[in-house]
Amino acid sequence: MSLNNWFSKGMTFTEYVNYMQVNRPELEGVYKELELNHEDVQYFSELKNKNLRIITLTADWCGDAALCVPVLQRLAEVASIETRFLIRDENLELMDQYLTNGTSRSIPIFIFIDEKGEEQAVWGPRSPEVQQFVSEKRTELPPQDAPDFPDKQKAMFASFKKTVTTEPRYWQSVVSDVRKRLETRICQ
């Protein structure tokens, strides 16, 4: 299936938010509270003439998506980029074309396409700062075969989600990393 067809299949941002049942409050909080600096607004505004669109592979249960989806949506709005959202597990044919490190179905993944439906850039699932944070949190976990591992892992993910959806420095790390990716892939 072409990327244009995948885009057509996706939900709008409003439809996706209305679909959500797990992380909706966190996503809406980041979306509402995110403040973009003047330089970022100027950069993303200049993308308006590129006629880009974004296909997002995501899932409501994903803490990374609760952070990244609202940030990317706000950037898309500044740049007049249409967005569509596909649920990862319902769209594995596309997801498997965008595996993290060639093996993992990590989300969210944002596929920037032009008006012809050709891929221009891909970003996700995390900024380097968010990856470093989660890597540090993982070092605190017991071995996977430890009896308390499942409970400790669940608590770690809950703490991770709370931190990245309430601390603006992580939001800005996403903005900066997306901008860096687009600057290298999409010329002005």
Beta strands, then each sheet from edge to edge (+ up, - down):
strand 1: 53-58
strand 2: 82-87
strand 3: 109-113
strand 4: 119-123
sheet 1: 2+ 1+ 3- 4+
end
